[in-house]
Amino acid sequence: MSDQVRNPRRQFLVWGAAATTTGVAAYLGLPNRGGNEISSRGTASEKAIATQKPAEVAPMPKGPIHRDLFLPHLNSEFTLKLNASARAACKLVEVSPATVMKTAKGTFVAFSLMFESHPGFLRDGGTCEVTHPDLQPMQLFLSPVGMAKKDKALLEAAFTLRA
């Protein structure tokens, strides 16, 4: 005879632990071993995070700014204007891959741009007018990323757009 059958207290603890684990998984909306959702009790945002597929091809977002707009201009020169007296030349050094996020509020596409500039231009971040000869001027919020080196600093513009 097994030890669980002979010891009711142990049997209670085993079944209680299994029920607790299943309950927590159901509350979080996690899939069971068969791949099906245990329960529909989780919030819509929890379900969206659990079902997010980052490898999806990102749909073209609506609006004037999108990732594909910047891809042809990778490693080209842009001009950043913080105010009337603060201007800097910079180079677009990275356009991140697009990530698709599906939530209860809709589908969103996220990506970022990384610009390389001189280290003294934008120390705290701010909204700059960004211009390029082939593009319309645009207002982007840029944040310094990492430690500035002697000759360059990295500035990032992050986007989350409704698809």
C-alpha positions in Angstrom: 0.0 0.0 0.0 1.4 3.5 -0.9 2.5 5.9 1.8 -0.1 8.5 0.6 -3.1 6.1 1.2 -1.8 5.1 4.7 -1.2 8.7 5.8 -4.3 10.9 5.3 -2.4 14.0 6.4 0.2 13.6 3.7 -2.5 12.9 1.1 -4.3 16.1 2.2 -1.1 18.1 1.8 -0.3 16.6 -1.6 -3.8 17.3 -3.0 -3.8 20.7 -1.3 -0.5 21.7 -3.0 -1.8 20.5 -6.4 -5.0 22.5 -6.0 -3.2 25.6 -4.9 -0.8 25.4 -7.9 -3.7 24.9 -10.3 -5.6 27.8 -8.7 -2.6 30.2 -8.9 -2.0 29.1 -12.6 -5.7 29.6 -13.4 -5.7 33.1 -11.7 -2.7 34.1 -13.8 -4.2 32.6 -17.0 -1.3 30.2 -17.6 -1.7 27.3 -19.9 -1.9 23.8 -18.6 0.3 20.9 -19.9 -2.0 20.4 -22.9 -1.5 24.0 -24.0 -5.1 25.0 -23.1 -5.8 27.9 -20.8 -6.8 26.6 -17.3 -9.4 29.2 -16.7 -10.5 32.5 -18.2 -10.2 34.3 -14.8 -7.0 36.2 -15.7 -7.3 39.8 -16.9 -7.2 40.6 -20.6 -3.7 42.2 -20.3 -2.4 39.1 -18.5 -3.7 36.9 -21.3 -2.2 39.2 -23.9 1.3 39.0 -22.3 1.0 35.2 -22.1 0.0 34.9 -25.7 2.3 37.5 -27.2 4.3 36.3 -30.1 7.3 38.7 -30.7 8.4 36.9 -33.9 5.2 38.0 -35.7 5.6 40.3 -38.7 4.7 43.8 -37.6 1.8 45.4 -39.4 2.3 48.8 -40.8 1.3 51.3 -38.1 -1.1 54.2 -38.9 0.4 57.7 -38.9 3.4 59.5 -40.3 6.1 57.8 -38.2 6.8 54.1 -38.6 9.9 51.9 -38.5 10.2 51.4 -42.2 10.5 55.1 -42.6 13.9 55.0 -40.9 15.5 51.8 -42.3 16.8 53.4 -45.6 18.5 56.1 -43.5 20.5 53.8 -41.3 24.1 55.2 -40.9 23.1 58.5 -42.4 23.4 62.0 -40.9 20.5 63.7 -39.0 20.3 67.1 -37.4 19.0 67.5 -33.9 17.7 70.9 -32.7 17.0 71.1 -29.0 16.3 74.9 -29.0 17.4 78.0 -31.0 21.0 77.7 -29.9 21.5 74.0 -29.4 22.0 72.0 -32.5 24.0 68.8 -33.2 24.8 66.5 -36.1 24.2 62.9 -35.3 24.1 59.5 -37.1 21.3 57.0 -37.0 23.2 53.8 -35.9 20.4 51.4 -35.1 16.8 50.7 -35.9 15.6 48.0 -33.6 13.4 45.1 -34.7 9.7 45.7 -34.4 7.8 43.9 -31.6 4.1 43.3 -31.9 2.1 43.5 -28.7 -1.6 42.4 -28.6 -3.6 43.7 -25.6 -7.2 44.2 -24.7 -6.8 47.8 -25.9 -5.6 46.8 -29.4 -2.4 45.8 -31.3 0.7 47.9 -30.9 4.1 47.9 -32.6 7.2 48.9 -30.6 10.6 49.8 -31.9 13.4 52.2 -31.1 16.0 54.3 -32.9 19.6 54.8 -31.6 21.4 58.0 -32.6 25.1 58.7 -32.1 26.0 62.3 -31.2 28.7 64.2 -29.4 28.7 63.7 -25.6 27.8 67.2 -24.5 24.6 67.7 -26.6 21.8 66.1 -24.6 22.7 65.1 -21.1 19.2 64.8 -19.6 16.9 63.9 -22.5 14.4 66.1 -24.2 12.2 66.8 -27.2 14.2 67.6 -30.2 13.4 68.6 -33.8 14.9 65.9 -35.9 15.6 66.6 -39.5 17.0 64.7 -42.5 17.2 65.9 -46.1 14.9 63.1 -47.3 12.3 63.3 -44.4 9.9 65.8 -43.0 11.0 67.5 -39.7 9.7 65.6 -36.7 9.6 66.2 -32.9 11.1 63.2 -31.1 11.8 62.7 -27.4 15.4 61.5 -27.1 17.0 60.0 -24.0 20.7 59.4 -23.4 21.5 55.7 -23.1 24.5 54.3 -21.2 27.7 56.2 -20.3 28.9 58.8 -22.7 32.3 58.1 -24.1 35.0 60.7 -24.8 33.9 61.2 -28.4 30.3 60.0 -28.6 27.1 59.5 -26.8 24.0 57.4 -27.6 20.5 58.9 -27.8 17.4 56.7 -28.0 13.9 57.5 -29.3 11.4 54.8 -28.3 8.1 54.3 -30.1 4.9 52.3 -29.2 2.4 52.8 -32.0 -1.1 51.5 -32.5 -1.1 49.1 -35.5 
